[in-house]
Amino acid sequence: MLPLVLLVAWCALCLPATRALEAPAHGIAMHGAPALPPGFAHFPHVNPRAPKGGTLRLAVTGTFDSLNPFIIKGNPAWHVRLYTFEPLMARNRSEPFSLYGLVAERVEMPDERTSVTFHLNPKARFADGTPITAKDVLFSWKTLRDHGRLNHRTYYRKVKKAEALDDHTVKFTLDGKDRELPLILGLMPVLPAHYFANHAFDKTTLKPMLGSGPYRLVEVKPGQKLVFELRHDYWGRDLPARRGMFNHERVVVDYYRDTQAAFEALKKGLVDIRFETDATRWATAYDFPAVKAGKFVKEVVPNRLPKPLSAFVFNTRRALFADRNVREALQFTFDFEWANANLFHSLYERTNGYFDGSELSSIGRPASTAERALMKKVGARLEPRFVEGAWRAPVSDGSGRDRKNLRQAVRLFARAGWHIRSGRMVDDAGRPFAFELLIQSNEQEKVALHWQKSLRAIGVDMRVRLVDSAQFTRRLLSYDYDVVPYTWYNSLSPGNEQRFYWGSIGRTQQGTRNYMGVADPAVDATIDTLIAAKTREELVTAARLLDRLLTSGFYVLPLYHAPGQWIGRWSHLRHPGTLSLYGYDITTTWDARVR
C-alpha cells in the first residue's frame, strides 16, 4: 500500500489540469482587478458624511400604470427598482465595470469564468424582516429567466446550472464563453420567493412590491405620484457600497403631462432638480428670480462616458432604406450648423459615431494592427475612410441650404436609382421617395421641420407625424415606422447589451433596441469578440471596430450631443465634489438644510 503522501500526489497527477478558484473576494471587475481594495470605506464619488434627512422632489414627464419594473407588460413607474430593490452586488460608477459586496458580501470565480459563486451577507433582509437566502437568489434567477424582460431572459438562459451550496451560498455554472455573464449575474435583482408565492410575478400591479432596498413605497397615486420613505431598519445602510448614498428621508416623484408643466413646477420650487435636455430652454428660460438671487444653480456637469447617440433611425426593414447609398445620401441633407446656430444657441456638438468622446471611438483613429487582424477574422469589408478613422458627418456652410451637400446627396440617390423629375425624387417607375418621420414631442418637431425643409429642396417628401408617448412606444417596439428619433447610451464597458442594440436577431425579433434592423455577420462576430475580451485592450479593439462597422453602414443620421449634463437645481440640493464617470448621481445628493 502506498504511503498517504505519495497516494495524494499520485491522485493529483491523475486529475485534469484546471485552475483553482480564487479565494472569495470583496469584488470583481470586468477586466483585471477591482480598483478598490478589501476594507475600502466608501465609493470615491460619495460624501460619507452627508447628512440624512429632508425630502427630494423629482419630476417625470408622462404617466405609469404598473409598479412592476421586471416585466414587459404595462408602463412601469420610474425609480421603483432603484429605491426598493437591490442586486446581488453594487456597481462602482467610478470604474468602467466593477462590482462590490452588497446582498452578496463575497464572490469567487475561476480565471476561465466557467462559474461564479456568491456568498450572501447573513445580515441581508427584505423590508419585512425576512432573511435573504440562497432560495431567493435561485427563485430570482429562474423567474427572471422565464418571465422577465427580454434582456433578463437572454442573459440568464446562458447559465448551465444553478445550485445552492448552503443557505447563504449560490453557485452558477457557466460555459465560459461570455466573460461578462458573471458580472451580469452580480447585477441580478434579488426577489423575495415567499412574497411571490402569493403574488403573480408576470402581472402588472399598482400595489407596492416587497424588496430589500433602502426605501419603502408608502404612497401611490396611479399615473400621478409616488412617495418613497427611507427605511431606518435598512440592513445595508453602513456597508461601504452604500455609505454616503440614499440620504433623503423621503423621495417624492410627481408625474407631469408635459415638459413645460414639469419645468414650471421646478420654477415654483415643487421640484428640486432638472436634467435639462432642451437647448433653448437651457439658454433662455433659466432666468427666473431664484437664479439671479443665487437660490437656484445652473451647472454643466462633465460626463466621461461615451456621448449619447441621438439620431434619426432608418428602418432598413423597409425597402426604401435597404440601399446603403440612400442612407448615406440622407447624411448630406441635415444642416447641423444652421440648426445649432438658429435652434440651439450653438450649445451642441455634432455626433459622429457610436462611442464619441471616449477611447472606444474610432473617429480620428486609424485602425491598429490588432484591429486590422480582427477585421480580417470577422470578414469586415470597410472603405479606407473608415479604416483610417477619417469619416465625419458632413459639415455645411450654415446657410440652411448648402448646395454642395445637397448635390452630393442627389449623386448618391442616383447610384441607388433615384432621380429628380419635375421637382420630385422618383425611381425609374415614377414612384416618389416619400416616408414618414414618427415623433412624440414638440422639441423633436422643430428639428424634424428643419430637416423636412432640406429634403424638400431635393424632391424628397417627408411627412412628420406627432403621436402620444404610448403610441410611439408601441410602434417603436414593433418596428412599425419608416424613420424614428432615438437615443442610445453606451458605457465604458460595453458588453452583452450590444447584441440587444445591434445583433442580427433584432432584425426580426421584436422588443430589442436594434431599431434600424442591422443584420451583419461581421457586426455579430465583432460583438462576440467584444464580449469575450479578456483584457481592456482587447475590448477597446473590438469596440472601435464595432464603431467603424456601424458608422459605415449609415443606419442612422447622427444628430448632436451636449458637452456635458445640463443640471438645474435648487441650492439646498448638494452633491459631492468628486463625481463619478457617469456625472451627476442623484443617489449621492443630500439636503444642505438638514443638520
N, C-alpha and C positions, 0 to 999 in steps of 0.2 A: 504493500500500500504506500502511495506517495505521501511524503510529509505534507502537512496542511499548506505551508507557504508555497511549495512547488505546485501543489494542486491548484491553488488560486491563480498562480502565474500562468500555468498551462491553460486553464479555462479562459483567462483574459485573452490569450493569443488566439483562442478559437472563436472569439466574438467578432462580429463585423466591426470595422473601423468606423466609429461615429464620434462626433464632437459632443462633449459633455454639455449639459445645460448650464447656463450661467447661474450663479447664485442669485436668489431672489433680490431684486434691485428696487430702488425707490422710484425709478422712472425708466422710460425707453425713448429712443429717438429714431426717426426715420433713417437717418444716416449718421453713423458714428455714435458717440455717447451724448447723453443729455448735458446741457451746459451747466446746470445747477447741481451742486454736489449733494450727497446724502446729508440730511440735517439742515438743509437750507431753511432760512427763516420765512421767506415770502418771495413772491414773484417780483422781478425788477420794476414792473410798471405799476405798482400799487403804493399807497401810503399806509403802512401798517399801523399808524397812529390816528388814522381817520376816525372822527367821532361817529358814533352810532346814533341815529335818530332822524327826525324830520320826515317830510313827505316829498317824494319825487313824482312830479306830474308830467306825463308823457302824452303825446297826441299821435293818433294813427288815422290816416285817411281811408275811408271805406267802411266795411262792416264785417261781422262774423256770425256764423250760425253753428259753431261747434267749438268745444274745448278740448277736443282730441287731436293733438298735433301729429299723430303717428300713422294716420290712415289717409287714403286718397279722398274719401268721401268728405263733402262739406267744405266750408271756407273757415279754416281754423283761426282762432284768435291768436294774435301775436303775444309773445313773452311767456306763454304758459309753460312751454318746455324749459326756457331759460331759468325761470324763477322757482318752479315747483318740481322739476325732475333733474336727476343727476346722472352722469355717465359713470362708468367704472373708474375712469381716470380723468384728470383735468388737464386741459391744454394750456401750455405756457405761450401766450401770444407775443412774447419777446423772442421766440425762436421760430424757425420755419415750421417745424413739426416735432414737438416733443411733448410727452405726457408724464404726469407725476401723480403720486398717490392721492386717491380720494375714497370712493367706496372700496376700491381695491388699493390697499396700502402698499403692496409689493407685487412685482411681476417678474417672471422669468421666461427666457426664450433662448433657444439654441441659435447659433450663428446662421444656420440654414433656414431659420424661421419656419420649421416644419411643425411647430406647436407654440402655443403661448399659454402660460398658466398664471391665473390671477389669484392672489391671496387676499381675501376680503378683510377689511378692518372690523374687528369684533364689536366696535362701538357703533357701527353704521346702523341707522334706524330709519324706517319710514316715519311719516309725520304722525301716525297713530301709535308710535312707540314700538311697533313690531320690528325685531331684528332683521336685517338683510342677510340672507343666506345664499348658499350655492343654488338652492332650489329656485330662488327668484331670478338669478342670473340665467339659469338654463331655461326657465319659463320665458324670460325676455327674449332670448335668442330664438327660441322656437316660434314664439308668437310673431315677432317682427319678421322672421324669415318667411312665414306662411301667410301673414295677413297685413304686414306693414306696407310702407311706401315702397315704390319700385327700387330705390337705391338700397334700402334695407334688404329687400328680397334678393337682389342681385348679389350683394356682398356676403350675406350670412349663409347663402346656399353653397358657398365655396368651402365651408367647414366640413371636414370629412367625419369628424367625431367630436362630440362634446360630452364631458363627464364630470361629475362631482367627485373629487378625491376625498373630501370630507365636507362637513357643513360650511366651511369657510374657504374652500379651495376648488377652483374650477379650471379644468384643462380643455383647451380646444386643439384638436389635431388638424393640421393643415397640410397642403401638398407642397408648400414652399415656393410655388410659382409666383404668388402675389405677395411681395415683400411688404406691402402696405397693410395687408389684411390684419396683422396683429394689432396695429395701431387703430385701425377702424373698429375692431372689436373692443379696444380700450375706450373708444368714444360711445359705445353702445349704451343707450339709456336703460336704467335698471327699473323694471316694472314690478309691482307687488303681486305675486301669484295669488295670495289669499284674497286680495281685493277683486281681482278679475275672475275669481271663482264664482262671484255673484253679480258681475257686471260684464256686459258684452264689450269686447275689445274693438270689434270691427264695425261699431255703430257710432254715428255722431251723437254727441251729448252736450247738454248745457249744464250738467251737474259737475262741479269740480272733481277731478280725479285725484287719487291718492299718489303722492310722490314722496321723495326723500330730500327735496331741495330746501333752500334757506327760507322760503316763503310759503304761506298757505293762501289760497284764493278765498277771500271772505265775502266778496260781493260780485255779483254778475248781473248786469242789465243787458240782455241779449241784443247784440248788434250795436251797443252804445258804450258800455263801460265795464272795466274790470278793476278790482281793488285787491292788491296783494298785501299781506301783513307779515312782517318779519317774525319768524319762529324763534322765540327765546330758548326753546328746548332743542334747537337745531344742533344735531350731533357733531357737525363738521366745522363749526364756526372758528375754531382755533387751529385748524390744520394749516400748514404752510401754503397749500394750494388755494386756501380760502381767506387767509388773513388779509385784511385791508379791502375786502370786496363785500358787496351787498350790504352797504352801510345805512340805507334808509329804513326807517321804521315801517313806512308804507310806500307802496308804489301804486299810483292811480293812472290807469291808461284809458283815456277818453277817445272815442271814435267820432270823426267829423266827416260830413258828407263830401267835402272837397278841400283842396289845399288852401284856398283863400280863407275858408272858415277856420281851419286849424291855425293859420297864421294870425288871424285876428285874435284868437284865443291866447296865442303867445304874447301878443302886444298887451293884452289886458292882464297878464300875469296868471292866467289859468293853466299855462303850460310852462315848464321850466327850461326846456331846451328844444332846439330845432336843428336837424341836419338838413341844411338848405341844398336844394338841387336846381333851383331856378336862378339863372344868372341875372336876369332883370330885377327880380325881387331882391337878390343879394346886393345889387348895385344901387337900387333906388328906394326900396321900401323900409330899410332898417335905419330910418331917420326919426323915429318917434322919440318923445321927450326922455324916456328912460335911458336911451342910448347916449344922448347928449349929457345926461346927468351922471353917467358912469354906473348906473344901476343895472344896465344890460350890456353884455360884452359880445362883440363880433371878433371872431378869430379864425384864421386859416390854419388848420392843424395838418402837419405833414403826415403822409401815409407812405410807408416804404414797401407796400405790396405792389404787384403789377397793377397798372392803371386799369380801371374797368373798361371793358369793350362795349361801348354803346354803339349800336349800328342799326341800319335798315337791313333786314334779313331777307334774302331772296329764297323763296321756296323752290328748290330745284326739282321737287317732285312734279312741279308744273312744267309743261313742255316749253312755255315761254322763257323760262330761266334755265333750261337744261344746257344751253350753249355757253361755254366759258367766255367767248368773245362778247356776248351780250352783257354778261355780268361785269366784264372789265369796262365795256363801253359806258355803263352806268356810273362807274367811278368818276368819270370826267364831267358828269352832269350836276354834281353838287358843289356849289361855290362856298366853301367853308370860310374863306377870308371875308367875303361880303357878309355872311351870316354872323360871324364872330364880331365884326365891327358894328353892324347895324341892329342885330337882335340880342347880342350877348355882352355888349360893352367891353369887348376884347378881353374877356376874362377866361376864355377856354384855350386849350391847346389841342392840336389835331391828333387824333389817334391813328396809328399806322398798322399796328399788329395786335396780337392776342396777349402779349406779355409786356406791353410798353412800360418803360421806366424801371426795368429790373434786369438782373443778369440773365434772365431766361429769354429775353427778347433777341431776335435775330436781326432786328433793324440796325443797320450801320455796322454789322459784324460779319465779316466773311466767314464761311464755314471752316471749321478747324479740320485737321487731319482725321480726328476721331469722328467728326460729324460726316465728313465725306465717306468714310468707311461705312457708317450707319446708313447713309443714303443708298449706297450700293446694296447693302444687306436687305433693306426693306423694299428695294425696287423703286425708289423715288426718282422721278424724272422732273428736274427743275431747270428752268431757264437761268442763264448766268446772272441776270439781275437779282434773282432771289438767292442763288448760291452765294453771291458776293454781298448780300445784305444791302443792295443799292436801291431797292424799290421803296418809293414813298407815295403816299396819297397825292394825287395831283394838286398843284398849287395854282391858284387863279390870280388874275390881276385885281381882284376885289371889286370888279365892276358889277357883278351880279349877272353878267352875260359875257363871259370870257370866250371870244370866238375861237381862239386857238384850241382850248379844251373841248369845245363843242364840236369842232371839226374832227378832232381825234375820236370823239365818241361816234360820230357819223361813219368814220372809216372802219371802226371796229364793228359797228352794226352791219356794215356792208359785207364784212367777212362772214357773217352769220346769215346772210341772205336777206337783209332788211335794207330798204332804200326809201328816201323821201320822195313822195309823189304827190303833187297838189297840196303840199304843206303837211302831209301825214306820213308817218313812218309805217310802211307796209311791207309784207312779204311778196313773193312772186305771184301769189294768188290774189293779192289785193287786200289781204286781211290786215287790219291795223294792229300795231303794237300797243295794246291797252291793258292796264292792270289796275288793281285796287290796293291802296295802302290802308291797312287797318290800324286805327289809333284809339287811345282811350282817354286823352286829356287835352285841354286847351294848350298846354305847353308844347305838346307834340304837334299840335295842329299848325302852329306858326312856322315850325321847321318844315313840316310837310308842304305847306303852301309855297314856301320859298323854293323847295325842290321842284314842286309842280310847275312853277313858272319857267324854270330852266328846261325841264323836259318838254314843255310845250313849244319851246323855241326850235326843237328838232323834230317836232311832229309826234312826240310820244304822248299818249293820253293816259294820265294817271288820275284816278278818282280817289279822293280822300274820304274815308268813312269813319266817323266817330261813333263808338259804341260804349256801353257801360262796362265796368270792370268785370262783371260776371260773364257777360257775353264774350268779352275779349279773352278771358281765361279759358272758357270752353273752346273757342276756336283755336287758341294757341295750342292747347293740349292735344287737339285732334288734327293739327296741321291744316286747318281749313282757312287758308289765306294765300294771297299772292306774295305780298311783302308786308312785313310787320316790324315795328321797332322793338328791340330787346337789348338788355344789358347783362353780360356775363361778368362774374367776379372770380378772379383766379388768385390763388395763394402763392407763396414762395416754395411750396412743396406740392405741386400738382401730382395727382395720382389717379385713383380709380374713377373719380368724378369726370375725368377726361373722356372715358368711354361713354358716360352718360351725356356728355356735351356733344361729342363728335363721332362716336362709334357708329359703324355701319348698321348695327341693329336698330338704331333710331330712325333709319330711313323709312321703315315700315311699322315699327312698334311704337304705339302712341304713349305719351306720358314722359318721354325723355326731353332733354333740352337741346337735342340736335334739330333745331327748328329749321335749319337750311336744308337738311336731308343729305349731309355728307355721307358718301359710301365709297371710300377709297381704301383699298387694301394696304397701301403704304402708310396711310394715317393710322389704321388699326394696328399695324405692326410696330409703328413708332410709339403708340400709346402702350403697347405691351412691353416694349423696351424701357419706357419711362417708368412703368410700374415695377419692373423687375430690377431697376437700378440698385446696385449695392453701395455706391458712393455718390457723394454730392456731384462730383464731376460727371459721372455717367448720367445723372438726372438732368443736369444743365445741358449736356449734349443732346439728349433726346428731346427736351423741351424746345430747344432752339430749332431743331429740325421740324418738330410739330408746328411751330410758329411759321416756318417757311412754307410748309405744305398747305396749311390753312390759308395763309395770306395769298399764296399764288393761285389758289382756287377761286378767288374773288367771290366767295359765298355770301359776303356781306359788303355793305358800303359803310366803312368805319366812319364814325362821326367825330366826337370830341370828348375831352375829359377836363375836369377842373384840376388845377395844380395841387390841390390838397382838399381836405374836408372843410366845407364852409359850416361853421358852427356858430349859432346864435344862442346865447344862454343868459339867464338872469345871474347876476354876480354872486349870489349866495351859493350857487351850484359850483363846486370846485372840483378840480381833477389833479392827479399827481403831476409833478414836474417832469418826470420821465414817462414818456408814452410808449406804448407797445408798437410793434411793427404794423399793427392794424390801425394805428392812430387813436382816435377817441374811443374809450371803452366805458360805456355807461355804468357797468357794474363796479367800477372803481371810484365813482364820484361820491361826494358827500355834501351835506348841508352845513355851510360855514356858520349858520346861526345857532347850531347846536353846540352846547358847551358841556 
